[in-house]
Amino acid sequence: MADLIQKIVETIEPSISYDKLFPASAILKNGKIVDCVYFVNNPRLKGSYPMINIEDIADIKESPYRLPAKFANEIYERGETSMCCIQFYIVVGDHKAFSYRSGGYVDFIDLPEGYKMKDIFQVNQRFSFTKFDTKERRVKDFTWCLVDDDRLK
């Protein structure tokens, strides 16, 4: 388990929200892949959300749904756009903007067909685009993995 925690710290660029978050995919010992997992050291979250146990994880990898950390951190830094809600827009290379809404965590999103995370060049929390897709998307559902290790603080 110590090797897995070290890999989390060394390979996942954290996001900083209320806690330091390490968003990734988890490969479970039974072979199942959970694509949207937040690794975090915060015992207050125990029992409140869907969880997986660190002992059930064989390995981790980059999540295909991970919003690049620099963009997630920009959104977290700006904070809520309304009570208990974060609305944000991603702008891709062809200058199209896509709207997303979250109850608080923004690291996992599903991009429209044909786009990849590397196509994102800007995030914004105000509408000011000419090519705007009016469909509002929700961030992806995620699972917590609580890790009692100070390296994740």
N, C-alpha and C positions, 0 to 999 in steps of 0.2 A: 504494500500500500504506500509506503514511503516513496518508492520510485514513481508511482502514479501521481502522487501529489507534487513531486519535483517536476514531472513532465508538465503538469497543469501550469505551474508557476513559470516555467521556462518557455513554454510554447504558445500560451494563450495571452494575447494582449488584453489586459483587463479594461473593463468599463467602470467608471466611477459614478454611481448613483448614490443612494443612501448608504450603500455598502460597496466594497470593491467586488465586482462581479467578474467571473471567468466563464464566458459563454462558449460552449463547444458541443460537439456530438460525443456521446458516450457509447462505447461498444461493451455490451454486457457480457458476462461470462457464459451466458446461454446462447450467445451469438446475435441477439437482437441489437439493433442500433437505435438509439434514442437521439434524434437530431438536434433537439433544442433543450439543452441542459445548462442551468446556471450553477456553477460551483462557487460556493460562498461560505464564509465563516461567520455565521450569525445564528446562534441558538434560538433567538426569538421566533424564527421561521418554522421551527419544528412543529409538525403536525398541521400546519395551516394550508399547505399547498400540496399538489402531487409531488412525491419525493421518490428518489432512488437512493439506495444505500451505497456508499463508496466501496464497500466490500463486495458488491455485486458487479463492479465495473472492472473489465479486463484491460481496457485501453481507452484513449480519447483521440479525437481528431478534430480538425476544423469543421465547423458546421456549414453546410451549403446555404443555410438561411441567415448566417451572421451578417448583420450590417457592419461594415468596417468600423473598428473601434473609434477612429477619429470622428466619424459622423455621429455615432451613438453618444460619445462624450459631449459633442456640441449640443445635442438635444438635451441630455441630462443637465448640462450647465445652464441652459436657458430655463429649465423647469417646466412646471405645468402651464398649459395654455388655458385651462379652466379647472374648476374644482375636481380633483381626483382624475384628471384627464390630461394626456399629452397628445396633441394633434401635430403632425409634422408632414412635410412634403419632401420627397426625394426628387432630385432633378437628374436626369440621365443625359448622356452625350448628345442626343438629338434634341435636347432642350424640352423634352416632355416632362411634366411633373405629375407625380402620383401621391395621393393623399393616404395617410395612415392615422389610426387612432389607437391609443393604448391607455390602459388604466394605470400605468406607471413604469413599465419596463419595455424597452424599445429595441433590444438587440437582435431579435429574430423576426425577419419579415419574409414574405413570399412576394417576389417580384413578378410583374406581368410577364407573360410568355415572350421569349425572345431577348430578355434582358438578363445581365449577370451583375453581380455585386461590383465588379470592376468598371461597369458602365456609369455608376453613380459618381457625380462630381460635386454635388452640393446637397445640403439639407437646409430646410427653411421652415419656419413656423408661421409664416404669413403667406397668403396667396398673392402672388404677383407675377403670374406666368401667362403667356399667351397660349401655349399648347398644354392644356390641363385636362387630365382624365378625371371626370367628375365622380367616378366610382370611389367611394371611401373604403379602404381596406383596414382590417384589424391586424395587429401584430400576431404572430403565431403563438399558439399555446406552448407552454414550456413546462419543464420539470425542474425542481430544485434538487441539488445534492449538497447537503450540509457537510462541511469538512472542518473538523476541529483541529486546525493547524494554523499557527500564527503567520505562516508564510502567505496565507490568503487574506490577511488583514491589510 
